[in-house]
């Protein structure tokens, strides 16, 4: 869990007893490739932090297609935030893209920790502030870039990521077909 | 500013001196219809809370089209959160859709207030938590519903809103043309 403690330490300082309390309420999960951490239709009361690896958030469209909404790698939190906020069922799946180590925080434990260690409010406020911004950016790319531009933008900014993620997931994230992605990669578009 | 104090009061309790301090650092703006509160390319250090009225966040695509990303009405905060978080220039415009009353919080004042009144961290953490969820929901609608379904979904859930907002803005928010929206409304789709 060292990665999580280091991440928190960038924003707020915890003493040893606070770190101990924190870790007593967060569970550690080793997820194998393709393992589900959250499934659509089930209660969405868990928040996930990637210690190592990569998770994706996706939904199944009414037509039955997987639509990848978001990828997160090390040092990002992820969940269906509306389900988490409203204590409702999730509309999304959270799945390990590769073998991943994940810190899992249940909402009741989060509430407990925020009561006992109020400065964690600041930590989550800052994480969320960045997350809203990232979601806005994501929408702006979907709107303002062509399919090809979305691929090149991603490849320029996150080259390792483009290598790391299966092609069909990447295509669905960029909102085009896997066939189109192959053509772009082959320089045929 | 009573609306803002009431909104905060739903999440955290402030005493009179804290309310006074808060209001001393937040400015009140009456925006006329179409007035800009934030412009793309300018520093994005302000956060906006709608006391009365309606704001929209939009961008200009490389092809020169306005693409409405988000609408907010009473009791929502809005800005370009990545610019706000990173102290960078905004990629979006924030504009009053109708005559609006807006509370404006500058980032330096937010930092000051959070230092003096740490329980406001909780307030913003909860507002942001909901905002990330709303952004995820927005992306899921764009992906999983057809153009016609997006209109009917919006009309069912926010009928007043559909009446209140100019049609071309609504069409751009739902990611189809104003002509297509007219056809849907006329029952021709």
Interface residues (C-beta under 8 A of the other chain):
Chain A: X57 X59 X61 X62 X67 X69 X70 X80 X81 X82 X83 X84 X85 X86 X91 X92 X114 X118 X119 X121 X122 X124 X125 X126 X128 X129 X130 X131 X132 X133 X134 X135 X136 X137 X138 X139 X140 X142 X143 X144 X145 X175
Chain B: X57 X59 X61 X62 X67 X69 X70 X80 X81 X82 X83 X84 X85 X86 X91 X92 X114 X118 X119 X121 X122 X124 X125 X126 X128 X129 X130 X131 X132 X133 X134 X135 X136 X137 X138 X139 X140 X142 X143 X144 X145 X175
